[in-house]
């Protein structure tokens, strides 16, 4: 619903840190699961990495899931917040109304419904930022992302560690022989584990666009 957004790595890092600071300011604790229901946009990448920067756990949701699917998935993870866009904001609010643990619905874009916490200002140069939260234990084994399998018995959460995510991206980068400073087009909406492994991690590993 607006012109494409282009960010440098420095601007991206600042926006990620600003989102992490915003989630922290809302009182969401380290290890909290955050549902993400966003399109294939700059905001979706910043949201995923901002959740991780805050020491929280990202739960990407397919963009076209019905409300009952979203409720079933987030209900099994104990998610405390949802980050959405105008196109998914009404459904996110309805899902939150059915899930007692959901404390906040946050959103990017214009025309968000009342009650949605706006996030567009994290892209402002003056936005407050934060450094990664210190956490105990082995860094690679910390829970980082929850994806979902749809089985005959219903929607099943699948926990991924930081090591799982990096390993998947390394496998893709090595198998394809991706060089550094590439322009990488990922046509998959980042609502599952596959786009993270196929697009976001190889992009970060290679330092491209």
RAPE-V437301 format. One line per field, one symbol per residue. ss: DSSP state (H for helix, E for strand, - for the rest). phi: phi as a letter, one per 30 degrees, with the letter a starting at -180 (. if undefined). burial: + if it has 24 or more other C-alpha atoms within 12 Angstrom, else -. Layout:
# RAPE-V437301
ss->???
phi->???
burial->???
This chain:
# RAPE-V437301
ss->--------HHHHHHHHHHHHHHHHH-------EEEEE----HHHHHHHHHHHH---EEEE------HHHHHHHHH-----EEEEEHHHHHHHHHHHHH-----EEEEE--------EE-HHHH---------------HHH-EEEEEEEEE--EEEEEEEEHHHHHHHHHHHHHHH----------------HHHHHHHHHHHHHH---
phi->.adecbbddddddddddddeddddddiddeiddcdbbbddbedddddeddddddiccdbdcedcddedddddddddciecabcbbedcdddddddddcceddcbccacjciddejdddbeddddedddbbdeddbdjdedcddbbccbcccddkdcdbdbdededdddddeddddcidddhdccccdcddcbdeddddbddeeddcicc
burial->-----------+++++++++++++---++++++++++++++++++++++++++++++++++++-+-+-++++++++++++++++++-+++++++++--+-+++++++++--++--+++++-++-----++-+---------+++++++------+-++++++-+++-+++-++----+-----+----+++++++++++++++++---+
